[in-house]
Amino acid sequence: YSVGKERRGPAEWKEFVSLFASATVTKDSYVWYKAMGKEWKRMSDQPELLAAVRAKTEEDLNSLETENALREVSAIRMQRFIRKWLAQKRDAEALYDEQEDIEAFERAPTLFIPPEEEEEGSRA
């Protein structure tokens, strides 16, 4: 392949597709491979090669988009899990505090004696 007037390469297929995806190699770039003989040609003059590179680029982009979407879904699920866990923890702590208050109240000595019971007890 060429970049401007500079010939570069050889490049493996995966690298060549990456160069096309990054626009380092375009349809106007000159390319060469063994089956072409000695002549370098514009990629646009090689419709099979151009179609194959475009298809592979599209496939890679779709795969990347799918991978990113899956990561995003995983992150959202993790956030939901953490929020739910934190809410349950807060609820459990509140319940524990409430239970602790009830137990403390039940353990406390009775300090209040209604006046009616007090009068009846003093008459006896």
OpenMM code with the backbone's topology and positions (N, CA, C; nanometers):
from openmm import Vec3, app, unit

residues = "TYR SER VAL GLY LYS GLU ARG ARG GLY PRO ALA GLU TRP LYS GLU PHE VAL SER LEU PHE ALA SER ALA THR VAL THR LYS ASP SER TYR VAL TRP TYR LYS ALA MET GLY LYS GLU TRP LYS ARG MET SER ASP GLN PRO GLU LEU LEU ALA ALA VAL ARG ALA LYS THR GLU GLU ASP LEU ASN SER LEU GLU THR GLU ASN ALA LEU ARG GLU VAL SER ALA ILE ARG MET GLN ARG PHE ILE ARG LYS TRP LEU ALA GLN LYS ARG ASP ALA GLU ALA LEU TYR ASP GLU GLN GLU ASP ILE GLU ALA PHE GLU ARG ALA PRO THR LEU PHE ILE PRO PRO GLU GLU GLU GLU GLU GLY SER ARG ALA".split()
positions = [
    Vec3(0.0844, -0.1183, 0.0000),
    Vec3(0.0000, 0.0000, 0.0000),
    Vec3(0.0881, 0.1235, 0.0000),
    Vec3(0.0294, 0.2353, -0.0335),
    Vec3(0.1056, 0.3602, -0.0319),
    Vec3(0.0297, 0.4637, 0.0513),
    Vec3(0.1086, 0.5519, 0.1108),
    Vec3(0.0536, 0.6665, 0.1825),
    Vec3(0.1144, 0.7871, 0.1139),
    Vec3(0.0292, 0.8627, 0.0470),
    Vec3(0.0816, 0.9700, -0.0364),
    Vec3(0.1591, 0.9064, -0.1506),
    Vec3(0.2841, 0.9475, -0.1661),
    Vec3(0.3682, 0.8894, -0.2709),
    Vec3(0.4638, 0.7843, -0.2161),
    Vec3(0.4566, 0.7629, -0.0855),
    Vec3(0.5487, 0.6691, -0.0201),
    Vec3(0.4897, 0.5284, -0.0179),
    Vec3(0.5650, 0.4348, -0.0720),
    Vec3(0.5222, 0.2946, -0.0684),
    Vec3(0.5581, 0.2349, 0.0676),
    Vec3(0.4628, 0.1623, 0.1213),
    Vec3(0.4837, 0.0958, 0.2504),
    Vec3(0.4383, -0.0485, 0.2395),
    Vec3(0.4699, -0.1235, 0.3404),
    Vec3(0.4231, -0.2622, 0.3436),
    Vec3(0.5398, -0.3573, 0.3339),
    Vec3(0.5159, -0.4787, 0.3282),
    Vec3(0.3844, -0.5425, 0.3211),
    Vec3(0.3083, -0.5323, 0.4545),
    Vec3(0.1780, -0.5539, 0.4456),
    Vec3(0.0928, -0.5509, 0.5642),
    Vec3(0.0057, -0.6755, 0.5663),
    Vec3(-0.0108, -0.7315, 0.6832),
    Vec3(-0.1027, -0.8442, 0.6996),
    Vec3(-0.2457, -0.7920, 0.6797),
    Vec3(-0.3379, -0.8824, 0.6505),
    Vec3(-0.4760, -0.8455, 0.6229),
    Vec3(-0.5368, -0.7627, 0.7375),
    Vec3(-0.5205, -0.8091, 0.8595),
    Vec3(-0.5786, -0.7406, 0.9754),
    Vec3(-0.5233, -0.5977, 0.9874),
    Vec3(-0.3943, -0.5839, 0.9671),
    Vec3(-0.3317, -0.4517, 0.9726),
    Vec3(-0.3841, -0.3632, 0.8589),
    Vec3(-0.3981, -0.4213, 0.7396),
    Vec3(-0.4465, -0.3454, 0.6233),
    Vec3(-0.5889, -0.2943, 0.6477),
    Vec3(-0.6731, -0.3790, 0.7050),
    Vec3(-0.8103, -0.3392, 0.7376),
    Vec3(-0.8086, -0.2262, 0.8402),
    Vec3(-0.7198, -0.2372, 0.9369),
    Vec3(-0.7064, -0.1330, 1.0392),
    Vec3(-0.6600, -0.0011, 0.9767),
    Vec3(-0.5681, -0.0095, 0.8825),
    Vec3(-0.5211, 0.1109, 0.8122),
    Vec3(-0.6347, 0.1755, 0.7333),
    Vec3(-0.7206, 0.0936, 0.6746),
    Vec3(-0.8351, 0.1461, 0.6007),
    Vec3(-0.9356, 0.2096, 0.6970),
    Vec3(-0.9599, 0.1431, 0.8090),
    Vec3(-1.0555, 0.1947, 0.9073),
    Vec3(-1.0099, 0.3278, 0.9642),
    Vec3(-0.8797, 0.3462, 0.9773),
    Vec3(-0.8265, 0.4717, 1.0321),
    Vec3(-0.8028, 0.5767, 0.9226),
    Vec3(-0.8370, 0.5426, 0.7992),
    Vec3(-0.8229, 0.6305, 0.6827),
    Vec3(-0.6769, 0.6579, 0.6457),
    Vec3(-0.5843, 0.5759, 0.6942),
    Vec3(-0.4454, 0.5855, 0.6483),
    Vec3(-0.4396, 0.5368, 0.5039),
    Vec3(-0.5135, 0.4300, 0.4770),
    Vec3(-0.5308, 0.3796, 0.3408),
    Vec3(-0.6740, 0.4127, 0.3011),
    Vec3(-0.6910, 0.4702, 0.1824),
    Vec3(-0.8242, 0.5058, 0.1327),
    Vec3(-0.8477, 0.4394, -0.0017),
    Vec3(-0.9643, 0.4623, -0.0583),
    Vec3(-0.9941, 0.4059, -0.1909),
    Vec3(-0.9033, 0.4671, -0.2973),
    Vec3(-0.8430, 0.5825, -0.2655),
    Vec3(-0.7525, 0.6482, -0.3603),
    Vec3(-0.6064, 0.6052, -0.3420),
    Vec3(-0.5795, 0.5267, -0.2396),
    Vec3(-0.4418, 0.4793, -0.2170),
    Vec3(-0.4047, 0.3747, -0.3213),
    Vec3(-0.2771, 0.3713, -0.3518),
    Vec3(-0.2277, 0.2678, -0.4430),
    Vec3(-0.1941, 0.1448, -0.3617),
    Vec3(-0.2303, 0.0302, -0.4169),
    Vec3(-0.2050, -0.0971, -0.3491),
    Vec3(-0.1391, -0.1937, -0.4471),
    Vec3(-0.0789, -0.2925, -0.3866),
    Vec3(-0.0174, -0.3971, -0.4674),
    Vec3(-0.0206, -0.5258, -0.3880),
    Vec3(-0.0481, -0.6342, -0.4569),
    Vec3(-0.0332, -0.7687, -0.4013),
    Vec3(0.0073, -0.8614, -0.5149),
    Vec3(0.0609, -0.9758, -0.4805),
    Vec3(0.1242, -1.0643, -0.5787),
    Vec3(0.0383, -1.0955, -0.7008),
    Vec3(-0.0904, -1.1164, -0.6800),
    Vec3(-0.1773, -1.1539, -0.7917),
    Vec3(-0.1919, -1.0423, -0.8950),
    Vec3(-0.1497, -0.9201, -0.8608),
    Vec3(-0.1626, -0.8064, -0.9527),
    Vec3(-0.0464, -0.7978, -1.0513),
    Vec3(0.0538, -0.8788, -1.0328),
    Vec3(0.1722, -0.8668, -1.1185),
    Vec3(0.2645, -0.7597, -1.0624),
    Vec3(0.3199, -0.6735, -1.1520),
    Vec3(0.4156, -0.5727, -1.1072),
    Vec3(0.3538, -0.4345, -1.0886),
    Vec3(0.2328, -0.4158, -1.1339),
    Vec3(0.1719, -0.2830, -1.1369),
    Vec3(0.0949, -0.2502, -1.0087),
    Vec3(0.1212, -0.1319, -0.9532),
    Vec3(0.0443, -0.0803, -0.8404),
    Vec3(-0.0809, -0.0148, -0.8969),
    Vec3(-0.1950, -0.0339, -0.8302),
    Vec3(-0.3204, 0.0246, -0.8768),
    Vec3(-0.3935, 0.0900, -0.7601),
    Vec3(-0.4770, 0.1850, -0.7991),
    Vec3(-0.5608, 0.2468, -0.6966),
    Vec3(-0.6545, 0.1401, -0.6391),
    Vec3(-0.6803, 0.1538, -0.5117),
    Vec3(-0.7693, 0.0583, -0.4479),
    Vec3(-0.9087, 0.0640, -0.5113),
    Vec3(-0.9497, 0.1812, -0.5529),
    Vec3(-1.0811, 0.1958, -0.6171),
    Vec3(-1.0889, 0.1185, -0.7487),
    Vec3(-0.9731, 0.0868, -0.8077),
    Vec3(-0.9699, 0.0074, -0.9308),
    Vec3(-0.9678, -0.1424, -0.9013),
    Vec3(-0.9718, -0.1769, -0.7751),
    Vec3(-0.9736, -0.3170, -0.7305),
    Vec3(-1.1050, -0.3388, -0.6520),
    Vec3(-1.2190, -0.3490, -0.7217),
    Vec3(-1.3489, -0.3530, -0.6533),
    Vec3(-1.3637, -0.4691, -0.5539),
    Vec3(-1.3037, -0.5829, -0.5842),
    Vec3(-1.3149, -0.6972, -0.4928),
    Vec3(-1.2400, -0.6687, -0.3623),
    Vec3(-1.1213, -0.6125, -0.3757),
    Vec3(-1.0416, -0.5787, -0.2577),
    Vec3(-1.1122, -0.4705, -0.1760),
    Vec3(-1.1593, -0.3665, -0.2426),
    Vec3(-1.2280, -0.2570, -0.1746),
    Vec3(-1.3527, -0.3077, -0.1018),
    Vec3(-1.4301, -0.3924, -0.1681),
    Vec3(-1.5511, -0.4476, -0.1067),
    Vec3(-1.5167, -0.5341, 0.0148),
    Vec3(-1.4112, -0.6150, 0.0010),
    Vec3(-1.3707, -0.7021, 0.1122),
    Vec3(-1.3238, -0.6205, 0.2324),
    Vec3(-1.2459, -0.5165, 0.2067),
    Vec3(-1.1950, -0.4321, 0.3160),
    Vec3(-1.3101, -0.3574, 0.3826),
    Vec3(-1.4005, -0.3030, 0.3022),
    Vec3(-1.5162, -0.2318, 0.3589),
    Vec3(-1.6031, -0.3258, 0.4420),
    Vec3(-1.6254, -0.4457, 0.3910),
    Vec3(-1.7079, -0.5428, 0.4639),
    Vec3(-1.6421, -0.5807, 0.5965),
    Vec3(-1.5118, -0.6045, 0.5931),
    Vec3(-1.4401, -0.6412, 0.7156),
    Vec3(-1.4389, -0.5245, 0.8137),
    Vec3(-1.4214, -0.4028, 0.7636),
    Vec3(-1.4228, -0.2841, 0.8492),
    Vec3(-1.5586, -0.2702, 0.9168),
    Vec3(-1.6652, -0.2871, 0.8390),
    Vec3(-1.8019, -0.2786, 0.8931),
    Vec3(-1.8243, -0.3873, 0.9975),
    Vec3(-1.7779, -0.5082, 0.9679),
    Vec3(-1.7914, -0.6202, 1.0613),
    Vec3(-1.7184, -0.5889, 1.1922),
    Vec3(-1.5967, -0.5376, 1.1813),
    Vec3(-1.5185, -0.5034, 1.3008),
    Vec3(-1.5859, -0.3932, 1.3813),
    Vec3(-1.6407, -0.2926, 1.3115),
    Vec3(-1.7095, -0.1832, 1.3813),
    Vec3(-1.8337, -0.2349, 1.4526),
    Vec3(-1.9097, -0.3218, 1.3852),
    Vec3(-2.0281, -0.3796, 1.4495),
    Vec3(-1.9899, -0.4620, 1.5707),
    Vec3(-1.8830, -0.5374, 1.5580),
    Vec3(-1.8351, -0.6188, 1.6696),
    Vec3(-1.7929, -0.5300, 1.7866),
    Vec3(-1.7236, -0.4210, 1.7553),
    Vec3(-1.6795, -0.3271, 1.8583),
    Vec3(-1.7988, -0.2603, 1.9250),
    Vec3(-1.8981, -0.2205, 1.8441),
    Vec3(-2.0189, -0.1591, 1.8998),
    Vec3(-2.0911, -0.2573, 1.9910),
    Vec3(-2.0993, -0.3837, 1.9497),
    Vec3(-2.1634, -0.4859, 2.0325),
    Vec3(-2.0871, -0.5043, 2.1630),
    Vec3(-1.9550, -0.5110, 2.1535),
    Vec3(-1.8717, -0.5265, 2.2727),
    Vec3(-1.8897, -0.4084, 2.3679),
    Vec3(-1.8905, -0.2870, 2.3133),
    Vec3(-1.9097, -0.1682, 2.3967),
    Vec3(-2.0485, -0.1677, 2.4599),
    Vec3(-2.1484, -0.2093, 2.3838),
    Vec3(-2.2851, -0.2147, 2.4371),
    Vec3(-2.2934, -0.3153, 2.5514),
    Vec3(-2.2280, -0.4295, 2.5344),
    Vec3(-2.2279, -0.5306, 2.6408),
    Vec3(-2.1572, -0.4785, 2.7657),
    Vec3(-2.0482, -0.4058, 2.7463),
    Vec3(-1.9794, -0.3459, 2.8614),
    Vec3(-2.0703, -0.2467, 2.9333),
    Vec3(-2.1419, -0.1660, 2.8537),
    Vec3(-2.2314, -0.0660, 2.9121),
    Vec3(-2.3439, -0.1340, 2.9898),
    Vec3(-2.4010, -0.2396, 2.9323),
    Vec3(-2.5071, -0.3135, 3.0012),
    Vec3(-2.4528, -0.3739, 3.1299),
    Vec3(-2.3336, -0.4298, 3.1253),
    Vec3(-2.2729, -0.4875, 3.2455),
    Vec3(-2.2514, -0.3803, 3.3516),
    Vec3(-2.2059, -0.2629, 3.3107),
    Vec3(-2.1834, -0.1539, 3.4057),
    Vec3(-2.3154, -0.1093, 3.4685),
    Vec3(-2.4205, -0.1004, 3.3872),
    Vec3(-2.5515, -0.0614, 3.4391),
    Vec3(-2.6028, -0.1654, 3.5371),
    Vec3(-2.5880, -0.2913, 3.5023),
    Vec3(-2.6318, -0.3985, 3.5930),
    Vec3(-2.5540, -0.3935, 3.7243),
    Vec3(-2.4254, -0.3664, 3.7165),
    Vec3(-2.3440, -0.3578, 3.8379),
    Vec3(-2.3900, -0.2395, 3.9235),
    Vec3(-2.4176, -0.1269, 3.8599),
    Vec3(-2.4662, -0.0105, 3.9351),
    Vec3(-2.5978, -0.0416, 4.0048),
    Vec3(-2.6884, -0.1070, 3.9342),
    Vec3(-2.8171, -0.1444, 3.9948),
    Vec3(-2.7964, -0.2386, 4.1122),
    Vec3(-2.7089, -0.3362, 4.0955),
    Vec3(-2.6806, -0.4311, 4.2025),
    Vec3(-2.6274, -0.3584, 4.3256),
    Vec3(-2.5330, -0.2673, 4.3032),
    Vec3(-2.4729, -0.1941, 4.4153),
    Vec3(-2.5769, -0.1070, 4.4842),
    Vec3(-2.6588, -0.0374, 4.4047),
    Vec3(-2.7648, 0.0460, 4.4652),
    Vec3(-2.8595, -0.0391, 4.5484),
    Vec3(-2.9005, -0.1538, 4.4953),
    Vec3(-2.9920, -0.2429, 4.5676),
    Vec3(-2.9259, -0.2935, 4.6956),
    Vec3(-2.8009, -0.3325, 4.6843),
    Vec3(-2.7278, -0.3827, 4.8004),
    Vec3(-2.7166, -0.2739, 4.9074),
    Vec3(-2.6843, -0.1505, 4.8664),
    Vec3(-2.6741, -0.0404, 4.9613),
    Vec3(-2.8086, -0.0110, 5.0277),
    Vec3(-2.9156, -0.0153, 4.9492),
    Vec3(-3.0490, 0.0078, 5.0052),
    Vec3(-3.0834, -0.1007, 5.1068),
    Vec3(-3.0526, -0.2252, 5.0731),
    Vec3(-3.0792, -0.3356, 5.1666),
    Vec3(-2.9954, -0.3198, 5.2926),
    Vec3(-2.8725, -0.2762, 5.2756),
    Vec3(-2.7849, -0.2568, 5.3908),
    Vec3(-2.8398, -0.1457, 5.4802),
    Vec3(-2.8829, -0.0333, 5.4188),
    Vec3(-2.9415, 0.0763, 5.4968),
    Vec3(-3.0670, 0.0296, 5.5700),
    Vec3(-3.1521, -0.0472, 5.4994),
    Vec3(-3.2740, -0.0990, 5.5618),
    Vec3(-3.2403, -0.1916, 5.6778),
    Vec3(-3.1416, -0.2763, 5.6574),
    Vec3(-3.1016, -0.3692, 5.7629),
    Vec3(-3.0452, -0.2933, 5.8833),
    Vec3(-2.9659, -0.1906, 5.8569),
    Vec3(-2.9107, -0.1108, 5.9670),
    Vec3(-3.0215, -0.0375, 6.0411),
    Vec3(-3.1191, 0.0144, 5.9679),
    Vec3(-3.2312, 0.0839, 6.0314),
    Vec3(-3.3119, -0.0140, 6.1154),
    Vec3(-3.3361, -0.1328, 6.0632),
    Vec3(-3.4087, -0.2350, 6.1370),
    Vec3(-3.3306, -0.2755, 6.2613),
    Vec3(-3.1994, -0.2900, 6.2468),
    Vec3(-3.1150, -0.3257, 6.3603),
    Vec3(-3.1225, -0.2169, 6.4674),
    Vec3(-3.1137, -0.0903, 6.4247),
    Vec3(-3.1220, 0.0206, 6.5205),
    Vec3(-3.2574, 0.0212, 6.5904),
    Vec3(-3.3649, -0.0031, 6.5156),
    Vec3(-3.4995, -0.0060, 6.5733),
    Vec3(-3.5116, -0.1203, 6.6724),
    Vec3(-3.4609, -0.2364, 6.6350),
    Vec3(-3.4652, -0.3533, 6.7236),
    Vec3(-3.3838, -0.3277, 6.8493),
    Vec3(-3.2715, -0.2627, 6.8321),
    Vec3(-3.1863, -0.2289, 6.9465),
    Vec3(-3.2604, -0.1343, 7.0417),
    Vec3(-3.3339, -0.0371, 6.9870),
    Vec3(-3.4126, 0.0560, 7.0694),
    Vec3(-3.5215, -0.0187, 7.1463),
    Vec3(-3.5900, -0.1111, 7.0801),
    Vec3(-3.6960, -0.1888, 7.1463),
    Vec3(-3.6373, -0.2707, 7.2595),
    Vec3(-3.5255, -0.3382, 7.2341),
    Vec3(-3.4618, -0.4200, 7.3371),
    Vec3(-3.4155, -0.3347, 7.4549),
    Vec3(-3.3614, -0.2182, 7.4252),
    Vec3(-3.3180, -0.1283, 7.5329),
    Vec3(-3.4379, -0.0828, 7.6147),
    Vec3(-3.5486, -0.0539, 7.5515),
    Vec3(-3.6699, -0.0122, 7.6212),
    Vec3(-3.7212, -0.1252, 7.7103),
    Vec3(-3.7181, -0.2484, 7.6566),
    Vec3(-3.7675, -0.3632, 7.7328),
    Vec3(-3.6774, -0.3945, 7.8512),
    Vec3(-3.5488, -0.3679, 7.8409),
    Vec3(-3.4541, -0.3943, 7.9503),
    Vec3(-3.4584, -0.2851, 8.0575),
    Vec3(-3.5044, -0.1679, 8.0201),
    Vec3(-3.5023, -0.0542, 8.1132),
    Vec3(-3.6019, -0.0779, 8.2263),
    Vec3(-3.5658, -0.0390, 8.3483),
    Vec3(-3.6610, -0.0538, 8.4603),
    Vec3(-3.7788, 0.0426, 8.4399),
    Vec3(-3.8910, 0.0032, 8.4937),
    Vec3(-4.0088, 0.0869, 8.4826),
    Vec3(-3.9922, 0.2028, 8.5798),
    Vec3(-3.9921, 0.3217, 8.5256),
    Vec3(-3.9710, 0.4400, 8.6076),
    Vec3(-4.1015, 0.5137, 8.6342),
    Vec3(-4.1997, 0.4836, 8.5575),
    Vec3(-4.3247, 0.5570, 8.5695),
    Vec3(-4.4305, 0.4680, 8.6330),
    Vec3(-4.4807, 0.5110, 8.7428),
    Vec3(-4.5908, 0.4399, 8.8089),
    Vec3(-4.7109, 0.5341, 8.8055),
    Vec3(-4.8188, 0.4914, 8.7454),
    Vec3(-4.9361, 0.5793, 8.7400),
    Vec3(-4.9839, 0.6168, 8.8802),
    Vec3(-5.0302, 0.7392, 8.9014),
    Vec3(-5.0712, 0.7864, 9.0333),
    Vec3(-5.1834, 0.7036, 9.0958),
    Vec3(-5.2712, 0.6484, 9.0185),
    Vec3(-5.3807, 0.5685, 9.0731),
    Vec3(-5.3277, 0.4449, 9.1418),
    Vec3(-5.2332, 0.3764, 9.0824),
    Vec3(-5.1774, 0.2557, 9.1426),
    Vec3(-5.0995, 0.2910, 9.2675),
    Vec3(-5.0358, 0.4037, 9.2680),
    Vec3(-4.9572, 0.4489, 9.3819),
    Vec3(-5.0480, 0.4728, 9.5030),
    Vec3(-5.1629, 0.5373, 9.4809),
    Vec3(-5.2575, 0.5645, 9.5906),
    Vec3(-5.3138, 0.4358, 9.6468),
    Vec3(-5.3470, 0.3395, 9.5619),
    Vec3(-5.4027, 0.2128, 9.6092),
    Vec3(-5.2983, 0.1388, 9.6907),
    Vec3(-5.1730, 0.1432, 9.6495),
    Vec3(-5.0676, 0.0744, 9.7216),
    Vec3(-5.0406, 0.1360, 9.8573),
    Vec3(-5.0581, 0.2680, 9.8745),
    Vec3(-5.0300, 0.3343, 9.9999),
    Vec3(-5.1435, 0.3158, 10.0999),
    Vec3(-5.2654, 0.2818, 10.0569),
    Vec3(-5.3771, 0.2612, 10.1467),
    Vec3(-5.3731, 0.1246, 10.2111),
    Vec3(-5.3079, 0.0355, 10.1550),
    Vec3(-5.3117, -0.0999, 10.2086),
    Vec3(-5.2310, -0.1181, 10.3307),
] * unit.nanometer
topology = app.Topology()
chain = topology.addChain("A")
for resn in residues:
    res = topology.addResidue(resn, chain)
    for name in ("N", "CA", "C"):
        topology.addAtom(name, app.Element.getBySymbol(name[0]), res)
